[in-house]
Amino acid sequence: MSLQPFFSRLFMLLSALLVAFATWVYLPITLSKSSVEVMIAPNTSAWGIAHALTNNGVTQQTELFYLSVRVLQLCAYKLKAGTYLIDSGMSPQQI
């Protein structure tokens, strides 16, 4: 029994997921308003930031946003507390 068909399908599936993820990261978001103000408290984790964005209507995909932070290697020193104005048309990568 050959494992080649299995690995071929697995490779195709992973490639498709990678393309879908890369596309999502760079697509502009659409907000119900022209911009949304989001406050990030000091010592908020990447997961907490993802939830804050979801709670403020910036994204509906908390897990996907968190995954993008991890994949793009936005380490803790790059994630800063503060009040941010998120404009409609920004991509998750820009946020």
N, CA, C and O atoms as a Tinker XYZ file with bonds, in Angstrom:
   380  protein
     1  N      0.843000   -1.175000    0.000000    73     2
     2  CA     0.000000    0.000000    0.000000    64     1     3
     3  C      0.894000    1.246000    0.000000    63     2     4     5
     4  O      1.762000    1.396000    0.860000    81     3
     5  N      0.677000    2.115000   -0.950000    73     3     6
     6  CA     1.488000    3.307000   -1.105000    64     5     7
     7  C      0.872000    4.484000   -0.353000    63     6     8     9
     8  O     -0.343000    4.684000   -0.360000    81     7
     9  N      1.734000    5.248000    0.288000    73     7    10
    10  CA     1.273000    6.439000    0.999000    64     9    11
    11  C      1.327000    7.685000    0.130000    63    10    12    13
    12  O      0.945000    8.770000    0.569000    81    11
    13  N      1.799000    7.533000   -1.098000    73    11    14
    14  CA     1.957000    8.689000   -1.976000    64    13    15
    15  C      0.636000    9.431000   -2.215000    63    14    16    17
    16  O      0.636000   10.660000   -2.153000    81    15
    17  N     -0.489000    8.755000   -2.485000    73    15    18
    18  CA    -1.744000    9.497000   -2.671000    64    17    19
    19  C     -2.156000   10.282000   -1.426000    63    18    20    21
    20  O     -2.675000   11.394000   -1.522000    81    19
    21  N     -1.919000    9.691000   -0.270000    73    19    22
    22  CA    -2.251000   10.371000    0.983000    64    21    23
    23  C     -1.432000   11.652000    1.129000    63    22    24    25
    24  O     -1.984000   12.712000    1.423000    81    23
    25  N     -0.128000   11.558000    0.927000    73    23    26
    26  CA     0.737000   12.718000    1.077000    64    25    27
    27  C      0.472000   13.761000   -0.008000    63    26    28    29
    28  O      0.608000   14.959000    0.242000    81    27
    29  N      0.102000   13.327000   -1.184000    73    27    30
    30  CA    -0.255000   14.271000   -2.246000    64    29    31
    31  C     -1.497000   15.064000   -1.861000    63    30    32    33
    32  O     -1.541000   16.281000   -2.040000    81    31
    33  N     -2.494000   14.382000   -1.338000    73    31    34
    34  CA    -3.724000   15.065000   -0.905000    64    33    35
    35  C     -3.448000   15.986000    0.280000    63    34    36    37
    36  O     -3.968000   17.100000    0.348000    81    35
    37  N     -2.630000   15.514000    1.205000    73    35    38
    38  CA    -2.275000   16.325000    2.360000    64    37    39
    39  C     -1.543000   17.592000    1.920000    63    38    40    41
    40  O     -1.825000   18.679000    2.423000    81    39
    41  N     -0.615000   17.456000    0.995000    73    39    42
    42  CA     0.122000   18.605000    0.474000    64    41    43
    43  C     -0.819000   19.591000   -0.211000    63    42    44    45
    44  O     -0.692000   20.801000   -0.027000    81    43
    45  N     -1.755000   19.083000   -0.991000    73    43    46
    46  CA    -2.709000   19.958000   -1.683000    64    45    47
    47  C     -3.605000   20.678000   -0.677000    63    46    48    49
    48  O     -3.888000   21.865000   -0.841000    81    47
    49  N     -4.048000   19.979000    0.351000    73    47    50
    50  CA    -4.888000   20.586000    1.377000    64    49    51
    51  C     -4.123000   21.673000    2.127000    63    50    52    53
    52  O     -4.646000   22.770000    2.326000    81    51
    53  N     -2.905000   21.383000    2.539000    73    51    54
    54  CA    -2.101000   22.380000    3.247000    64    53    55
    55  C     -1.786000   23.577000    2.359000    63    54    56    57
    56  O     -1.772000   24.713000    2.834000    81    55
    57  N     -1.537000   23.339000    1.090000    73    55    58
    58  CA    -1.283000   24.436000    0.153000    64    57    59
    59  C     -2.516000   25.323000    0.014000    63    58    60    61
    60  O     -2.404000   26.549000    0.003000    81    59
    61  N     -3.677000   24.712000   -0.091000    73    59    62
    62  CA    -4.924000   25.478000   -0.208000    64    61    63
    63  C     -5.177000   26.302000    1.051000    63    62    64    65
    64  O     -5.592000   27.458000    0.965000    81    63
    65  N     -4.930000   25.713000    2.218000    73    63    66
    66  CA    -5.104000   26.445000    3.467000    64    65    67
    67  C     -4.119000   27.613000    3.571000    63    66    68    69
    68  O     -4.481000   28.685000    4.055000    81    67
    69  N     -2.909000   27.415000    3.130000    73    67    70
    70  CA    -1.902000   28.471000    3.151000    64    69    71
    71  C     -2.304000   29.620000    2.233000    63    70    72    73
    72  O     -2.166000   30.786000    2.603000    81    71
    73  N     -2.795000   29.304000    1.053000    73    71    74
    74  CA    -3.241000   30.343000    0.112000    64    73    75
    75  C     -4.436000   31.097000    0.688000    63    74    76    77
    76  O     -4.494000   32.324000    0.598000    81    75
    77  N     -5.382000   30.382000    1.273000    73    75    78
    78  CA    -6.559000   31.033000    1.868000    64    77    79
    79  C     -6.142000   31.949000    3.015000    63    78    80    81
    80  O     -6.651000   33.064000    3.131000    81    79
    81  N     -5.231000   31.494000    3.853000    73    79    82
    82  CA    -4.758000   32.301000    4.978000    64    81    83
    83  C     -4.026000   33.546000    4.482000    63    82    84    85
    84  O     -4.265000   34.650000    4.971000    81    83
    85  N     -3.136000   33.362000    3.514000    73    83    86
    86  CA    -2.375000   34.496000    2.966000    64    85    87
    87  C     -3.309000   35.516000    2.328000    63    86    88    89
    88  O     -3.080000   36.721000    2.435000    81    87
    89  N     -4.346000   35.046000    1.673000    73    87    90
    90  CA    -5.321000   35.947000    1.060000    64    89    91
    91  C     -6.059000   36.735000    2.133000    63    90    92    93
    92  O     -6.231000   37.946000    2.000000    81    91
    93  N     -6.498000   36.064000    3.193000    73    91    94
    94  CA    -7.238000   36.724000    4.270000    64    93    95
    95  C     -6.394000   37.806000    4.938000    63    94    96    97
    96  O     -6.902000   38.886000    5.238000    81    95
    97  N     -5.127000   37.532000    5.170000    73    95    98
    98  CA    -4.247000   38.468000    5.872000    64    97    99
    99  C     -4.144000   39.797000    5.135000    63    98   100   101
   100  O     -4.000000   40.844000    5.767000    81    99
   101  N     -4.215000   39.768000    3.802000    73    99   102
   102  CA    -4.010000   40.982000    3.022000    64   101   103
   103  C     -5.289000   41.612000    2.476000    63   102   104   105
   104  O     -5.230000   42.688000    1.880000    81   103
   105  N     -6.446000   40.967000    2.664000    73   103   106
   106  CA    -7.709000   41.545000    2.192000    64   105   107
   107  C     -8.182000   42.640000    3.141000    63   106   108   109
   108  O     -8.073000   42.489000    4.357000    81   107
   109  N     -8.707000   43.741000    2.603000    73   107   110
   110  CA    -9.192000   44.812000    3.472000    64   109   111
   111  C    -10.452000   44.395000    4.226000    63   110   112   113
   112  O    -11.294000   43.661000    3.709000    81   111
   113  N    -10.555000   44.881000    5.455000    73   111   114
   114  CA   -11.745000   44.604000    6.254000    64   113   115
   115  C    -12.813000   45.643000    5.936000    63   114   116   117
   116  O    -12.505000   46.734000    5.457000    81   115
   117  N    -14.055000   45.301000    6.203000    73   115   118
   118  CA   -15.163000   46.226000    6.018000    64   117   119
   119  C    -15.827000   46.421000    7.373000    63   118   120   121
   120  O    -16.270000   45.459000    8.000000    81   119
   121  N    -15.892000   47.647000    7.813000    73   119   122
   122  CA   -16.519000   47.972000    9.087000    64   121   123
   123  C    -17.894000   48.575000    8.847000    63   122   124   125
   124  O    -18.182000   49.080000    7.762000    81   123
   125  N    -18.740000   48.519000    9.868000    73   123   126
   126  CA   -20.068000   49.144000    9.742000    64   125   127
   127  C    -19.958000   50.667000    9.765000    63   126   128   129
   128  O    -20.847000   51.364000    9.276000    81   127
   129  N    -18.857000   51.188000   10.337000    73   127   130
   130  CA   -18.576000   52.625000   10.350000    64   129   131
   131  C    -17.301000   52.854000    9.546000    63   130   132   133
   132  O    -16.649000   51.898000    9.124000    81   131
   133  N    -16.948000   54.110000    9.335000    73   131   134
   134  CA   -15.715000   54.387000    8.593000    64   133   135
   135  C    -14.480000   54.045000    9.414000    63   134   136   137
   136  O    -13.426000   53.741000    8.857000    81   135
   137  N    -14.610000   54.094000   10.754000    73   135   138
   138  CA   -13.498000   53.705000   11.620000    64   137   139
   139  C    -14.034000   53.300000   12.983000    63   138   140   141
   140  O    -15.147000   53.661000   13.366000    81   139
   141  N    -13.221000   52.545000   13.703000    73   139   142
   142  CA   -13.582000   52.061000   15.036000    64   141   143
   143  C    -12.400000   52.312000   15.959000    63   142   144   145
   144  O    -11.252000   52.066000   15.591000    81   143
   145  N    -12.686000   52.801000   17.153000    73   143   146
   146  CA   -11.642000   53.011000   18.150000    64   145   147
   147  C    -11.567000   51.779000   19.049000    63   146   148   149
   148  O    -12.579000   51.323000   19.582000    81   147
   149  N    -10.362000   51.253000   19.210000    73   147   150
   150  CA   -10.152000   50.057000   20.030000    64   149   151
   151  C     -9.099000   50.376000   21.076000    63   150   152   153
   152  O     -8.023000   50.876000   20.751000    81   151
   153  N     -9.414000   50.083000   22.349000    73   151   154
   154  CA    -8.454000   50.303000   23.424000    64   153   155
   155  C     -7.851000   48.972000   23.846000    63   154   156   157
   156  O     -8.568000   48.015000   24.137000    81   155
   157  N     -6.530000   48.926000   23.873000    73   155   158
   158  CA    -5.796000   47.745000   24.315000    64   157   159
   159  C     -5.124000   48.104000   25.632000    63   158   160   161
   160  O     -4.283000   49.001000   25.686000    81   159
   161  N     -5.498000   47.404000   26.684000    73   159   162
   162  CA    -4.942000   47.664000   28.015000    64   161   163
   163  C     -3.510000   47.121000   28.109000    63   162   164   165
   164  O     -3.135000   46.203000   27.379000    81   163
   165  N     -2.714000   47.705000   29.022000    73   163   166
   166  CA    -1.359000   47.180000   29.228000    64   165   167
   167  C     -1.393000   45.696000   29.608000    63   166   168   169
   168  O     -2.309000   45.240000   30.292000    81   167
   169  N     -0.397000   44.967000   29.162000    73   167   170
   170  CA    -0.225000   43.537000   29.438000    64   169   171
   171  C     -1.303000   42.651000   28.824000    63   170   172   173
   172  O     -1.503000   41.523000   29.274000    81   171
   173  N     -1.998000   43.144000   27.807000    73   171   174
   174  CA    -2.988000   42.321000   27.111000    64   173   175
   175  C     -2.260000   41.358000   26.182000    63   174   176   177
   176  O     -1.362000   41.757000   25.440000    81   175
   177  N     -2.648000   40.103000   26.226000    73   175   178
   178  CA    -2.022000   39.078000   25.385000    64   177   179
   179  C     -2.507000   39.201000   23.947000    63   178   180   181
   180  O     -3.447000   39.940000   23.658000    81   179
   181  N     -1.857000   38.470000   23.055000    73   179   182
   182  CA    -2.289000   38.441000   21.655000    64   181   183
   183  C     -3.722000   37.913000   21.563000    63   182   184   185
   184  O     -4.515000   38.406000   20.760000    81   183
   185  N     -4.048000   36.929000   22.369000    73   183   186
   186  CA    -5.407000   36.381000   22.396000    64   185   187
   187  C     -6.392000   37.441000   22.882000    63   186   188   189
   188  O     -7.491000   37.558000   22.339000    81   187
   189  N     -6.008000   38.217000   23.901000    73   187   190
   190  CA    -6.848000   39.289000   24.409000    64   189   191
   191  C     -7.058000   40.383000   23.377000    63   190   192   193
   192  O     -8.153000   40.938000   23.276000    81   191
   193  N     -6.019000   40.700000   22.609000    73   191   194
   194  CA    -6.138000   41.696000   21.541000    64   193   195
   195  C     -7.089000   41.199000   20.460000    63   194   196   197
   196  O     -7.911000   41.962000   19.952000    81   195
   197  N     -6.980000   39.934000   20.113000    73   195   198
   198  CA    -7.882000   39.350000   19.113000    64   197   199
   199  C     -9.331000   39.453000   19.592000    63   198   200   201
   200  O    -10.222000   39.773000   18.806000    81   199
   201  N     -9.568000   39.184000   20.875000    73   199   202
   202  CA   -10.922000   39.311000   21.431000    64   201   203
   203  C    -11.392000   40.760000   21.448000    63   202   204   205
   204  O    -12.559000   41.030000   21.165000    81   203
   205  N    -10.504000   41.694000   21.776000    73   203   206
   206  CA   -10.878000   43.111000   21.780000    64   205   207
   207  C    -11.296000   43.554000   20.381000    63   206   208   209
   208  O    -12.261000   44.303000   20.223000    81   207
   209  N    -10.571000   43.092000   19.373000    73   207   210
   210  CA   -10.918000   43.437000   17.984000    64   209   211
   211  C    -12.270000   42.839000   17.601000    63   210   212   213
   212  O    -13.075000   43.485000   16.930000    81   211
   213  N    -12.509000   41.610000   18.029000    73   211   214
   214  CA   -13.796000   40.963000   17.744000    64   213   215
   215  C    -14.932000   41.689000   18.467000    63   214   216   217
   216  O    -15.979000   41.947000   17.875000    81   215
   217  N    -14.731000   42.014000   19.729000    73   215   218
   218  CA   -15.768000   42.688000   20.522000    64   217   219
   219  C    -16.109000   44.071000   19.975000    63   218   220   221
   220  O    -17.220000   44.563000   20.171000    81   219
   221  N    -15.151000   44.699000   19.287000    73   219   222
   222  CA   -15.386000   46.030000   18.716000    64   221   223
   223  C    -15.805000   45.975000   17.249000    63   222   224   225
   224  O    -15.899000   47.013000   16.593000    81   223
   225  N    -16.057000   44.773000   16.730000    73   223   226
   226  CA   -16.559000   44.625000   15.372000    64   225   227
   227  C    -15.518000   44.760000   14.276000    63   226   228   229
   228  O    -15.864000   44.929000   13.106000    81   227
   229  N    -14.234000   44.686000   14.648000    73   227   230
   230  CA   -13.179000   44.798000   13.637000    64   229   231
   231  C    -13.032000   43.499000   12.870000    63   230   232   233
   232  O    -12.837000   43.513000   11.655000    81   231
   233  N    -13.123000   42.386000   13.561000    73   231   234
   234  CA   -13.035000   41.077000   12.913000    64   233   235
   235  C    -14.044000   40.142000   13.545000    63   234   236   237
   236  O    -14.428000   40.325000   14.700000    81   235
   237  N    -14.471000   39.152000   12.805000    73   235   238
   238  CA   -15.359000   38.131000   13.343000    64   237   239
   239  C    -14.608000   36.824000   13.566000    63   238   240   241
   240  O    -15.154000   35.875000   14.129000    81   239
   241  N    -13.369000   36.781000   13.127000    73   239   242
   242  CA   -12.560000   35.566000   13.212000    64   241   243
   243  C    -11.469000   35.726000   14.272000    63   242   244   245
   244  O    -10.303000   35.952000   13.949000    81   243
   245  N    -11.864000   35.605000   15.533000    73   243   246
   246  CA   -10.907000   35.761000   16.636000    64   245   247
   247  C     -9.733000   34.810000   16.479000    63   246   248   249
   248  O     -8.576000   35.222000   16.570000    81   247
   249  N    -10.027000   33.540000   16.244000    73   247   250
   250  CA    -8.975000   32.528000   16.148000    64   249   251
   251  C     -8.062000   32.782000   14.953000    63   250   252   253
   252  O     -6.847000   32.607000   15.051000    81   251
   253  N     -8.636000   33.190000   13.832000    73   251   254
   254  CA    -7.845000   33.443000   12.634000    64   253   255
   255  C     -6.946000   34.655000   12.826000    63   254   256   257
   256  O     -5.796000   34.653000   12.387000    81   255
   257  N     -7.467000   35.697000   13.483000    73   255   258
   258  CA    -6.632000   36.865000   13.752000    64   257   259
   259  C     -5.487000   36.488000   14.689000    63   258   260   261
   260  O     -4.346000   36.892000   14.467000    81   259
   261  N     -5.786000   35.719000   15.731000    73   259   262
   262  CA    -4.748000   35.274000   16.665000    64   261   263
   263  C     -3.698000   34.436000   15.934000    63   262   264   265
   264  O     -2.499000   34.604000   16.154000    81   263
   265  N     -4.152000   33.544000   15.075000    73   263   266
   266  CA    -3.225000   32.712000   14.301000    64   265   267
   267  C     -2.338000   33.577000   13.415000    63   266   268   269
   268  O     -1.148000   33.297000   13.271000    81   267
   269  N     -2.902000   34.620000   12.823000    73   267   270
   270  CA    -2.091000   35.495000   11.971000    64   269   271
   271  C     -1.014000   36.198000   12.778000    63   270   272   273
   272  O      0.101000   36.388000   12.293000    81   271
   273  N     -1.336000   36.584000   14.004000    73   271   274
   274  CA    -0.328000   37.205000   14.871000    64   273   275
   275  C      0.802000   36.218000   15.138000    63   274   276   277
   276  O      1.976000   36.585000   15.093000    81   275
   277  N      0.452000   34.982000   15.411000    73   275   278
   278  CA     1.472000   33.963000   15.710000    64   277   279
   279  C      2.296000   33.624000   14.461000    63   278   280   281
   280  O      3.521000   33.531000   14.535000    81   279
   281  N      1.638000   33.442000   13.332000    73   279   282
   282  CA     2.334000   33.069000   12.096000    64   281   283
   283  C      3.234000   34.202000   11.623000    63   282   284   285
   284  O      4.356000   33.959000   11.177000    81   283
   285  N      2.752000   35.437000   11.716000    73   283   286
   286  CA     3.547000   36.577000   11.280000    64   285   287
   287  C      4.598000   36.966000   12.322000    63   286   288   289
   288  O      5.342000   37.929000   12.136000    81   287
   289  N      4.649000   36.217000   13.406000    73   287   290
   290  CA     5.641000   36.372000   14.467000    64   289   291
   291  C      5.655000   37.783000   15.038000    63   290   292   293
   292  O      6.707000   38.405000   15.186000    81   291
   293  N      4.464000   38.269000   15.352000    73   291   294
   294  CA     4.359000   39.558000   16.018000    64   293   295
   295  C      4.552000   39.312000   17.509000    63   294   296   297
   296  O      3.594000   39.091000   18.249000    81   295
   297  N      5.783000   39.355000   17.923000    73   295   298
   298  CA     6.147000   39.048000   19.304000    64   297   299
   299  C      5.558000   40.083000   20.256000    63   298   300   301
   300  O      5.075000   41.136000   19.840000    81   299
   301  N      5.610000   39.762000   21.515000    73   299   302
   302  CA     5.028000   40.627000   22.540000    64   301   303
   303  C      5.579000   42.047000   22.483000    63   302   304   305
   304  O      4.845000   42.997000   22.756000    81   303
   305  N      6.834000   42.212000   22.140000    73   303   306
   306  CA     7.398000   43.562000   22.126000    64   305   307
   307  C      6.857000   44.397000   20.971000    63   306   308   309
   308  O      7.025000   45.617000   20.970000    81   307
   309  N      6.214000   43.773000   19.990000    73   307   310
   310  CA     5.623000   44.525000   18.881000    64   309   311
   311  C      4.164000   44.873000   19.145000    63   310   312   313
   312  O      3.614000   45.759000   18.492000    81   311
   313  N      3.533000   44.188000   20.091000    73   311   314
   314  CA     2.137000   44.443000   20.434000    64   313   315
   315  C      2.117000   45.440000   21.586000    63   314   316   317
   316  O      2.617000   45.147000   22.672000    81   315
   317  N      1.551000   46.593000   21.356000    73   315   318
   318  CA     1.597000   47.684000   22.331000    64   317   319
   319  C      0.206000   48.053000   22.832000    63   318   320   321
   320  O     -0.775000   48.007000   22.090000    81   319
   321  N      0.148000   48.420000   24.107000    73   319   322
   322  CA    -1.089000   48.930000   24.683000    64   321   323
   323  C     -1.352000   50.331000   24.129000    63   322   324   325
   324  O     -0.436000   51.033000   23.702000    81   323
   325  N     -2.609000   50.707000   24.150000    73   323   326
   326  CA    -2.963000   52.043000   23.691000    64   325   327
   327  C     -4.340000   52.058000   23.064000    63   326   328   329
   328  O     -5.044000   51.048000   23.043000    81   327
   329  N     -4.711000   53.212000   22.556000    73   327   330
   330  CA    -5.983000   53.376000   21.860000    64   329   331
   331  C     -5.682000   53.514000   20.380000    63   330   332   333
   332  O     -4.881000   54.354000   19.969000    81   331
   333  N     -6.327000   52.686000   19.594000    73   331   334
   334  CA    -6.058000   52.638000   18.156000    64   333   335
   335  C     -7.324000   52.949000   17.375000    63   334   336   337
   336  O     -8.421000   52.541000   17.755000    81   335
   337  N     -7.157000   53.673000   16.285000    73   335   338
   338  CA    -8.247000   53.960000   15.362000    64   337   339
   339  C     -8.086000   53.028000   14.168000    63   338   340   341
   340  O     -7.138000   53.159000   13.393000    81   339
   341  N     -9.005000   52.097000   14.026000    73   339   342
   342  CA    -8.977000   51.120000   12.939000    64   341   343
   343  C     -9.903000   51.629000   11.843000    63   342   344   345
   344  O    -11.099000   51.815000   12.069000    81   343
   345  N     -9.355000   51.851000   10.668000    73   343   346
   346  CA   -10.136000   52.354000    9.546000    64   345   347
   347  C    -10.657000   51.214000    8.678000    63   346   348   349
   348  O     -9.983000   50.200000    8.497000    81   347
   349  N    -11.852000   51.389000    8.148000    73   347   350
   350  CA   -12.393000   50.440000    7.186000    64   349   351
   351  C    -11.468000   50.427000    5.977000    63   350   352   353
   352  O    -11.050000   51.483000    5.501000    81   351
   353  N    -11.153000   49.260000    5.487000    73   351   354
   354  CA   -10.248000   49.147000    4.355000    64   353   355
   355  C     -8.848000   48.702000    4.742000    63   354   356   357
   356  O     -8.042000   48.351000    3.881000    81   355
   357  N     -8.552000   48.717000    6.061000    73   355   358
   358  CA    -7.256000   48.205000    6.502000    64   357   359
   359  C     -7.290000   46.685000    6.429000    63   358   360   361
   360  O     -8.350000   46.077000    6.576000    81   359
   361  N     -6.143000   46.076000    6.205000    73   359   362
   362  CA    -6.065000   44.615000    6.200000    64   361   363
   363  C     -5.692000   44.120000    7.591000    63   362   364   365
   364  O     -5.144000   44.887000    8.383000    81   363
   365  N     -5.972000   42.866000    7.908000    73   363   366
   366  CA    -5.533000   42.319000    9.198000    64   365   367
   367  C     -4.017000   42.475000    9.395000    63   366   368   369
   368  O     -3.553000   42.664000   10.520000    81   367
   369  N     -3.268000   42.398000    8.329000    73   367   370
   370  CA    -1.818000   42.555000    8.434000    64   369   371
   371  C     -1.465000   43.979000    8.851000    63   370   372   373
   372  O     -0.512000   44.168000    9.607000    81   371
   373  N     -2.194000   44.974000    8.390000    73   371   374
   374  CA    -1.948000   46.362000    8.772000    64   373   375
   375  C     -2.366000   46.636000   10.209000    63   374   376   377
   376  O     -1.752000   47.448000   10.900000    81   375
   377  N     -3.391000   45.969000   10.642000    73   375   378
   378  CA    -3.880000   46.164000   12.014000    64   377   379
   379  C     -2.850000   45.609000   12.978000    63   378   380
   380  O     -3.048000   45.663000   14.192000    81   379
